[in-house]
Amino acid sequence: MNLEPLESDEGSGQDDSDFNWDEYLEECGASAVPHHAFKHVDLSLQTGLTPGMKLEVCVRGEPEGTYWVANIITTCGQLLLLRYEGYHDDRRADFWCDIMTADLHPVGWGKQQGRIMRPPEGVRERREDWEALLEKVLSEGCSAPANLLEGPHRGKNPLDLLCPGSSVELQDSEDPGLAWGAVIKENVGGRLRLVYSGAEGLPQMYAQRWVFYLHPFLHPPGWAIENGCTLTPPAVLRGLRSEEEWNEVRQRIGAQPPDGAVTNELFKEKPTISAHCFTEGMKLEAVNPAAPFSISPATVTKVFSDQYFLVEMDVQGCVAAGPSFVCHRDSAGIFPTQWSLKNGVQLSPPPGYQGQDFDWADYLKQCGAEAAPQHCFPPVSRPDHEFMESMKLEAANPLSPEHIHVATVIRVRGQHIWLHLEGVKQPVPDIIVHIDSMDIFPVSWCETNGYSLRYPTKPQVQKQRRVAVVLPGENFIVKAHLYISAGQGNGKYSCPKIYFNHRCFSGPYLNKGRIAELPQCVGPGSCVLVLKEVLTLLINAAYKPSRVLRELQLDEESRWQGHGETLKAKYKGKSYRATVEVVRTADQVAEFCRKTCIRLECCPNLFGPRMVLGRCSENCSVLTKTKYTHYYGKKKSKRIGRPPGGHTNLESGVRKVGKRRKRKKHFFVHKKKRSNSLDNTPAGSPQVFYTDRASWADDFKLGVILPSCCFPCFKESLEIDGQALLLLTLPTVQECMGLKLGPAVKLCHHIERVKLAFYQQFAS
């Protein structure tokens, strides 16, 4: 595969101000990979001080020069929330301080310096034995590291310390026993642009390299000599300078004084290298890091130590003479043989391989080699990450590492994902990366760090256009929303027009007047986009948008295995958000619309891909909002909580699907009191009838109780469910709900009627 590096950003014609992640995600109908999924980004923002560490601080309100031990409660950048030792769980005396300006020291510093160690007055009042407490703390050895409180590391994260001009050393990518010096030219959020020492003026493709500061091969100055490595320039540079010139650079690197900021402490969060058990000649499957576009057979050609070994990609049949790279036991991109077959991934045969279908058994026999056993690789664990297909992120281009692109997750297999890069000038195959790769970043990472992001110049989906449509036979104009998608047609993911049939029964939640104001249709276009617009219009056409949003909210039982989309609702000055499932393929659209209608207790033809021109086939015109029980009544299995209000809840994502126990179907009926009723329920009061005890118990626990309908604040504000309802008394009702005595008495009467109905039916 002959793939050339991409062109530079110069003259690309892209302006970062033209791209907005929020708009792009909305246009694509996609979601972003959660920020906390990128561990290396989180580590780059930490100062090293963590909750639980102890330090000594000058005591406020005491004579100058008095110190006492404090615990770190919370960190926020260079700010610390501290609590004096001896206050235990009492947080009333907690205080904030700035690492850069506060008088902070490691535990034991005061004793060494002969300072007065005495707690504040509040601790002395609580602990008469405070001197014994101090001795206990001094002996525990749980102090914050001294270098994080004093010196150049004080209050700084790696982004501050790895400044341009600092020197580092890099192990060789083909021989870990070799290393060479480099200078930091640029630090982009912890991603370093390095220029090899002595390579100034040479072509950039050889002279520079991009690595994240936590790369296992990156070290502080002097590391190579201390660890017995040979100072040798990379192979691509050796022939570009004479040996005499390289010797001069080598002497300069070896005599370079240590940098006070770039120390081993800065790289302490790097992953540890475990011992391996690979031997030379073993075969495996691998991804070439320089061109991570496919998985192919490879061979362990050299074992350097109990930590490192060399892997070469196979070419010409059994010969391992392709690109090579150093690996360790936990390296990403190496797999046991048959991994591709077991995970449904295409294995690319070696270049020059003779044969149509690649078979590992025949290949090993032909090569006279053995496969690396499974125990050589890390144990196979259940994937525990949040990367899902169609999610968006930012990723570096392996062919031109200076470019970071908008990327889409195309496939997920275990701990590896396939990414499609957007905004490339030349077609690039999907790249294969590990979920812990330090070359992938959350959305808006480039914007946060002031770096250029390469994005698609033509969005995949154009913004909706609003046009006026005159309906046949009507004398009024309806605004129709039309989505124009790239490649629009009768494809698998193309949704037909979704019609709003205004004359159909709208049910108890949707306002018929607002339904009549909706456009005649939405679409055609992407299934996700069209259905998202349809559901948004329905939510806005509800009496209580937050209630409809709750009805549509994705529960634990995924019905369609579709796409989780975040929808919004506003009601009484509050904003609500919830994840709603929409289907992705055209063949599911009709059934999805029908099921959603039934879920909202309206006519199944209220909206869908079929226009109702005359009388509805469901004969829904005779229905009223008090007759929605039998056919359109809900048969819910579990109550879904109220969508979070007043704040954003975008991080929750799609809930995991879990197994649930089936229960009997049932429904509840709203009836007015009949004249021949056996009880003395006031006229107009609702009664509740249940088909069996289990049905009553389930509905009661879920809060499907008619007093909740009479007093919406139970569910909307107080969130009182059926069990809590039983415990309400007259004083409690008056206090919690602010009701006057008359309404409170009436409500308590309803509660007693519900209890009585249960005991009469099921007490035996």
N, C-alpha and C positions, 0 to 999 in steps of 0.2 A: 504494500500500500504506500504509494508515493504521495505524501502530504507535506506541503511546504508551510513554513510559518506564515501567519497572517501579516498583513501590512500594519504599520504603526497607526496610532490614533491620529496622527497629523493629517489634516485634510479629510477626515472621515465624514465631516459634515454633520456630526451629531452634536446636539446641544442638550446638556443635562436638564436644562429648564423645560425641555419639551416632554420629558418623561415623568410620570407620576405613578408610583407603585399602587396607590389606592385605586386610581382610575383604571390602571391596567388590569388589576385583579378583578375589578368589577366587570370590565369588558370581556375578559376571558372566562368569567364565571368560575374562577379558581380561588384557592386559598394559599396562604404562605406557610412554609414550614415554620413551626414555632421557634422563637428566638432561643429558648433554652435548650434546643436540640443541638446547638453548636457549642460544645464544651470549651473548645480552644478560644472562642471569642469571649466567653465568660471569664476564663482565667486571665486573659490579657488585661482585664479591667480591675483586677484585684491587687490590693497593696500587700497582701500577705498576712495582714492582721485579721484574725477571725474571732467570732464570738467564743467566749470561754477562756481566752488568753488573759493573763494577769500582767499588770505593770504598776509602776509607782508614779504617783502624781502629786504635785504640790496641792495641799489641802486648802480649799477655799474657806475664808473666814477665820483661819488660824494664823498665828504669827508667821512672818515670812521665813522660809527655809524649813517648814514642817511638811513632811511627806507621809503618805499612807498608800497601801495597796488598793487597787481598783480592778474590777472585772470589766472586760469588754462585753457589752450587751448586744450592740448592733454596730455595723459599719456602713457608712454611706460615702464612698469616695474617700477623701482625706478627713472626713468627720467621724468621730467615735462617740458612741453613747456609753458612758461609764457609770458604774455603781460601786461605791466604796465597799470594801470587804467588811463584813459584819452586818450588812443590811439584809442579807439573805434574799428573800423574795419581795421585799418591800421596795417598790420602785418610786416612791414619792421623792426620794433624794437623788434620782438619776440626773445626770447632767451631760451636755454635749461639749466636746472640745475639738479643736483643729490640730491635727498631728503636726502641722508645720509651725504652729505658734505656741502650742501648749508645752508646759514643762513636764515631759514624759520620759521615763527611764525604765530599764528592765528591772525585774524583781531582784533585790539584793544590792542595787546600786546605792541606796541611801546608807546602808550599813557600811559598805566599803568606803564611802565618802565621809563618813562620820556625821551624817545628817540626822536631824531629829525625826524619829518615826513615831507618830502619834495619830490616832484616828480622829475624825471630826467628832463634835460633841454628841451627835445623835448616836454614834456607835458606842461611845463611852458610856452613855446612859443605858444602852442595851447589854453591853458586855463589859463586866468588871474585869474579866480575865483577858482583856484585849492584848496584853503582852504575850500570853500563851498562844493566842490566835495568830499573832505575827510570826512567832517562831514556827508554828505549824505551816504557815504559808511559805516561809522561806525554805523549809525543808522539802516541800512538795515538788519544786522544780517545774512549775507550769508557766514560766515567764514567756512573754512575747520575745521573739528574737531581738537581740540588741541592735543588729544592723538595720532593722526596720524602724527603730526609734531614734537612731543616731546615724550620722554620716550621709552619704549621697543617696541611699535608698529610702531615707526617711520620708514617709507620706507619698511615695511615688509608686506608680505601677509600671509594668514593663514598657508601656508606650512612652513614658517619660524618660526612662533610663536608656533605652536603645536609640540614642539620638544620632543623626547623621554625623559622620566623622569617626564614630567609635569603631574599634577593631574587634574582629571575631576570628574564629578558625572553623574550617569545614572539613569533615572527613570526606574522603574520596568515595564517590558513588559506586566504584567498581572494586575498591580495595580498602577496607576499613582500617588497614594498617598505615595508610597514607593520609596526610592532611595538608592543608594550605591556608594561608591567611587571606582575609577579605576585609573590606571596609564598607560600613553601612552608608549607602548613599541616600536612601529614602526609607522611612518607616510609615507604612500605611496600616494603622490599626493593629500593629504587631506583625504584619507581613513586610518582610525586609527585602529591599533591592540591594544586593551585594555586588561589589566589583572586586574580582580577585586581585590580590596584591601583585603589582608588576604588570598588570594587564591593561593599564591605562593607555588609551589610544588604539587598542585592538578592537575588532568588530564586536558589537554588543552581544551577538548570539553566542560568542565564546567567552567574552570577558565578564558578563554579568549573570546573576542567578537570583531568582525569587524564591525565598523560603519563609515559612512562618517561624517565629522565634522559638517555638517549642519543638522544632524538628529535631529528631534524635541525633543527627549528625552535626548540629550546630553547637559550638563551645566557646568559652571565653578565651582570651589570649593566654598563651602558655600551656594550654591543655595538651597539645601534641607532645611536647617534650616531657611533661610530667607523666604521660601515659605511654611513653615508649613508641610513639608514632613517628614516622619519617616525614619531614617537611618536603613535599614534592608537589609541584603544580599539577593540575588536572591534565589528562592525556591530550585533550584538545588544544591546550596552550603550549605544550612543551616545544613543539616545532616552530612556534611563532617568535621565539626569542632564543638567543644563543645560550649555551650552558653557563657561560661567564655571567651573563645578565641575570639568569635565574639564581646563581649563587649569591650575587649581591643582594637580591631581594630576600633570599633565604636567611642571610645573616641579619638583615634588617628586621625580619619577623622574629627571629630567635632572640634578638637583643631588645625587642620592644618592651618598654616598662608596662606592668600590669595596669589595666584601667580600673579605677576605683568603683566605677558604676557597673561595668560588665563583668560580673563575677559568677561563680558557680551557683550562688544563691538565687540568681535571676532565672536560672534554668532548672530549678529544683522540681518544677511541675512536669518536666518531660517524662514520657512513659518509660518505665523500666524495661530493660532487655532481659528476657528469660532465656535460660539454657535450652538448646535444641538437641534433637537426636537424628538429624539428617546425615546421610552419608553420600559420598560422591557416586554418581551414576543413577541415583533415584530419579524416577519420572514423576511429574506432577502437571497440573494445569495452572496457567499463570496469565496475568495481564501485564503487558509491557508498560511500565510507568511512563515512558517517553511517548507512547502512542496507545493510550488505554481505551481502545475501541473494540477489542475482541478478546476472547479467551482461547488460548492455544496450548498445545503440548510444550513442555519445557523440561530441562534437566538440571539437576544439581551438579555443577562441574567442579566446585572447589569448596572445601570447608576451611575457613580461616581460623576459627576458634570455637569454643563451646557456645558462643553467642551469634556469630555471623557465618553465613555461607553464600556462595555465588550461584545465581540461577541464570541460565542462558536459554533463550527461546530456540526451539528446534527449527531447523530448515533442512531442505533436501532429504526428507525422510527422517532418519534417526540421528542425523548429525546436529549437535548443539553448537551452532556457530552463528547464531543470530545475536540480537542485542542482549546484553547482560546487565545485571544489577544485583547489588548486595541486598540480602534479606536476613531477617531474624525470625524466630518462631512465630511471632505475632504479626508479621508483616501483612499488610493488606494486599489483596490481589493474587495470592497463591492458594491453591485448592488441591485436595486429593483428586486422583483420577476418578472419573465418573461423576464428579460434582455437577458438571454442566448437564449431563443426562438426567440426573436426579432432580435438578431444579428447572428443567424445561428450557435450558439455554443452549443456543447453537454453539458448538465447539468448532473453531476454525482449524482445519488441518494445517500442518506445517507447509510453508511454501515448497513446492516441488514434490509434494507427497503424491505417490502413485496409487491411485485407487479412487473409487467413486464415493463410497461411504466409509467414514473413519470409524474404526472399532478399536478400543483400547486393548482388548485381549490380543488381537492380531498384531497390533502395533508393538506391544511389549515383547511378543514372541519374535517378531521380525527384528527388533533391536537387540534382543538378548538382554533386556533390562528388567528391573523390578520397579513396581510402583511404590512410592513413599507411603508407608502404612498410615492409617488414620490417626494413630496416637502421636504422630509427629506434629500434627496440627492442633491448634487450640480446641478444646471440647466444643461440640456443637451445642449452642444454647438457643433457647427460644428467643426469637427476635423481640427485643424490648426497646423500640424506638418509635418515633412519631412521623417518620417519613412515609408518605403515601403517594400513590400515583396521581398525577395531575397537579401536585403541589409545586409552588414556585419558590425559587431561591436565587442566589447569585453564586457564580462559579468561575474559576480561572480556566482559561483555555490552555490545555497542555502544550499546544503547538506554538503559542505566543503567550507566555505566562504573564506578560505585562497587561493583558486584556482580561477584564472581568465582565462576564456576560449575564444577562437574564437567562435563567435556566429552568427547565421543566423536568420533573421526575417522570420518566417514561415507564420504568419497571422497577420493582423492588424484589430482591431475592436475598433473604436472610439479612446479613449485615451490609450488603452491597446494593447500590442503586445505579440505574442507567439514567443519564441526564442528556437532554437535548438543549444545545446552546442556541440562543437567539442572537440576532444582530451580527452574524458572521459574514464576512465578505465572500468567503468561499465555503461551499458545502463541507461540513464536518460531521463525521458519523457520531452517534451518541457515545458519550464517554462513560466509562465504568469507574465508579469511585466508592470507597468505603464510607459509611455514615460518619466515621470519625476523621475523615480526611480534613486536612488543614488548608485545603484549596477550595472549600465551599463555605458560604457565608449566608447569614439571614438577609431577608429583603431590607433594603435601605442601608445596608452596611457601607456601601460605597459613598452614599450621600452623607452619612454620619462622619465619615473619615475624609471627606473632600476629595474623593477619587472618581475618575470618570467611569461610568457604567455603560457598556455597550448593550443596546436594546434594539428590538425590531423596529425598523424605520416605518414599516406599515403594520399597524396593529392587526392581529388576526381577525378581530371583529370590529367593525365600525360602530360608532355610537348610533343609537336609535334615531330615526328621523320621524317626525310627527307630520302627518299629512291629513288633509281634510277629505273625507270620504262621504259621498252622498248615497244613502241607502236606497235601493230600488223601491219605488212606491211610497217613499216617505218624503216629507217636506221639511226635514231638518238635517243638519250636518253633524256627523259624529267624528271625533278625533280618533284616528287609528294609529297604533304604535306598530311600526314595521321594522323588524330587525333584518339587516342585510349582512349575511355572514360570508366569509371567504369560502369559496367552493360550494356555495349554496346549491342545493339540489335535493334529490331523493336518497341521499346517503344514509348510512346507518345512524348517524348522530344528528340528522336534520329533522327538526320538528315541523309538522304541518301547522297550518293556521289553527289557533285555538279560539273558538267563538264563545262569546258571552250571550247566552240565550235569555234575554231580559224578562221574558214572560213566564219563565219557569219559577217554581216555588223556591224562595230564597232562604227558608229556614229561620231558626230562632236567633242566629248570630249576625246575619248579614242584613243590612238596611236595603230594602227593595228600591227606595228612591235613589240611593247611591249606586246600586247595581245598574239602574237604568241609565246612569250617566257615564258608565264605562264604555270604552270603544267597542265597536262591533267585533273586532278580533285583534289578536296579537300574533305576530309571526308572519311568514315562516322564518326559521333560523336555527341556531344551536338549541338543542333540547334544554340544556341547563339554563341558557339565557332566557328563552321564551317562557319556560315554566316559572323561573324566578320572577319575571315581570308579572305573570298571571297571578301568582300567589301574593305578590306585593300589592297589586290592585285590589285583590279580595280583602286583604288585611285592612287596607285603608277604607274599604266600603263597609266595614263592620260597625255595629253599635259600639262595641268595645274592642278596638284593634288588639289590645294586649291579650284578651281572651281568645280571639281567633288564632293569634300567634302561638298561644299555649296549646291549642287543639292541634295545630300543625307541627308542633315541636317534635323532633326525632326522639323516640324513646329507645329503650334497651333492645327492643325487638325490631331489627332492621327489616323492613318489608320488601325492599326493592334491590338491596345491595347497590344503591346508587351513589349520588354525589351529595355530600353535606354542604349546604349553602346557608350562610348567615343572613337572616332577614331581620328587619327592624319594624318596630311599631311605636307609635306615640299615643299616649292617653293621659289626660288630665295633667299635662305638663311634665310627664315622666317619659323617658325613652327606654324601650325594651329591646333586647336582642336574644335570638335563639337560633339554634341550628336546625334546619329543616331539610329533610331528604327529598331530592328530586331525581327523577330517572334520567338516564343519559342517552338511551337509544329510542329510536322512533317507534319500535314495535311495542314499547311499554307505555307510550303516552296515553292512549285511550283508556286503558285500565287504571292508570295512575289518576287521571282526571275523575273517573267515575268513583274510585275509592275515596278520593279526597272530598268529593261532594257528599258522599255518605258520611264521612267523618265529620263534616260540618252540618250534617242533618238537613241538607237541602236536596232538591231534586237532582238525581244523578246526571241529568242533562243540562244543569245550569251552566256549566262550561265544559268544553271538550272539542275534539276535532270535527264534530258533526254539528251543522247549523240546524236548529229547529225552526222550520218555516211556518208551520201551521200549529196544529194541536200537538202537545207533547205526548210521546208514547207512554210516559209514565202516568198520564192523567193527573198531573200534579196541580192543576189549576183549582181543584176543589179543596185542596189542603189549606189549613190555617196553622198558625204557630202553636196552637194547642193540640194539634192532631199529628204530631211528628213521632209518635212513640213506637209503633210496631215495625213499620217498614223502614223508616229513616232513623229510628232510635239507635243510640250508640250502644255498642257492645264492647265497652272498654275492658281491658284487662289490668290496667294500672294507671293511676293518676300521675300526671307529669306536673312537676312543680311550676309555679309561675315563672315566666321568663324574667331574668334579673332586670330590675328597673333602676333608672337613675344613674347607671354606669355602664361601661363597656364590658362585654363578656366574650371577647373574640378568641380567648386562649383555650376555651373549654374543648373546642373541636367536636368531632363526632364521637358519641359515646360508644363504648365497646359493646359488642353484641354478646348477650349472655343467654343461657338456657333458662327457661321459665316453665313453671308447672301450669298446665292447662287447667281451666276451671269451667264450670258449667256456664252456658250462655244465659243471660237474664236481661231484663229491662225494667225500668221503672216508669210508672204512669202518673201523670198529673191529672187529677180529677177534681171537679167541684163537688161539694157536699150534696148528696141526694136527700130528698125528703124522707126516705125510708131508712136513713142511716141508723145504725144501732147505737151510736155514741152521740155526745153532745158537742161535737166540734163546731165552732162558729162557722156561719155561712161564709163561703169563699176560702176557707182554710184548706190547704192541700192535704191529701192523705197519701200514704206510701204503702204499696203492696209489693211483696217479694215472692218469687217462685219457690225459694228454698232458703234454708238457714245460711248456707255458704254464700249465696248471693247477697243476703242482707249484710253479713259480716264484711265481705269485700267492699261493698259500697259504703258501709258505715265507716270503715277504716280509711277509705279514700275521701271522705268528706262529702259524698254525694247525698246530702241531707237537705231537705226542703228549707229549713230555717236558714241554710247557707244561701239559698236563692233569694229568700226574703231580705236577708241582711248581707249584701255583697262584701261588706268590709271584713267579714269573717275570713274570706279567702284572699281578697285583694290586699288588705292592709294587715290584719292580725294573723293571717295564715293559720287559722284554727281548723284542725281536721276533725273527723268524727270522734276519735277517742277523746280529744280535748273538750269537745262539745259536751260530753257526758259530765264533765267535772264543773261546768259553769254553774254558778249560783247567782242569786239576785244582786248581792253586793259586787261580785266580780264583774258581772255584765255592766252595771252602772259605772264602775271605775274604768274598765278597759275601753268601753265603747262610748262613754260620755252620754249615755241615754238618760232621758228623764224617767221618772218612776213608771208612768203609764206604759210606754213602749217597752221598757225593760221587763215589766211583769208579763206583757204579752209574749215577748220572746221566750221567757222562761216557761210559759205555759206550753208553747210549741215544743220546747225541748222535752218537757215531761210527757207530751203526747207521743213523741218518737220513742221514748223509753218504754212507755206503756204498750205501744204497738208491738215492740219486740217481745216483751215478756208474755203478752197474750198469745202470740203465735208460736214462740219457740221455747218457752220456759220449761215445758215438759221434756 
